Amino acid sequence: MRRTRAVVSFQPGCFCLQNPYVPLMNTVTTAPPPAQEARNLLNTLQEKFQVFRDHAPLAIGIDKQLLAQDGSLNRKALRLALGMHTNSYRYLKSMENAQQRFNLDGSDAGTVPAEHRKHAADILRERFKKEVARRKAQKAAEAIEKQRAEKLNQLVQKFGKKN
């Protein structure tokens, strides 16, 4: 069996494997995490465009419209921001009953197919079921904890020191 050796670079800012307590990098990165960058972008889009503020059904390919308007947008952050927006409760609720999709300027972008409305309704139904199950499990856990605390109090009263 052949063992491979680690390659150690002695460039400035790097360190030797012999001293693991020296930090890897001495530079500070100031870029926000991708989710925070996406949240900031979504807030900007909601300030800038009425369709985002109203959670109106968006046109298919709205990302291309956004990139055409502002080519400096980070594609990954845009994808995450659109995912956050289109998976939000308010957007899904509006998609469930919507008939029309809208462009960035608010103009008509076609109809919402029945299968898209059904998909939004299915997602909302699943979320509701999960929330009901979570609440039920939480109530059961609280009941068990209450019962346990009562039992402990009974034991303390029965076997505790009497003055």
RABEL-V431682 format. One record per pair of residues at least 24 apart in sequence whose ideal C-beta (glycine too) atoms are under 8 Angstrom apart, sorted by the first residue. I is the first residue (numbers start at 1). GAP is how many residues later the second one is. Records with the same first field share a line. If there is no record, write none. Layout:
I: GAP + GAP
This chain:
34: 42 + 43 + 46
35: 45
37: 37 + 40 + 43
38: 39 + 40 + 42 + 43 + 45 + 46
39: 42 + 45
41: 32 + 33 + 36 + 37 + 40
42: 39 + 42 + 43
45: 36 + 40
49: 55
50: 56
51: 51 + 52 + 53 + 55
52: 33
54: 40
55: 30 + 33 + 35 + 36 + 38 + 39
56: 38 + 42 + 46 + 50
57: 34 + 37 + 38 + 41 + 43 + 44 + 45 + 55
58: 24 + 27 + 28 + 43 + 44 + 51
59: 42 + 43 + 44 + 45 + 50 + 51
60: 41 + 49 + 50
62: 41 + 42
65: 38 + 39
66: 38
69: 35
87: 36
89: 35 + 38
92: 28 + 31 + 32
93: 27 + 31
95: 25
96: 24 + 25 + 28
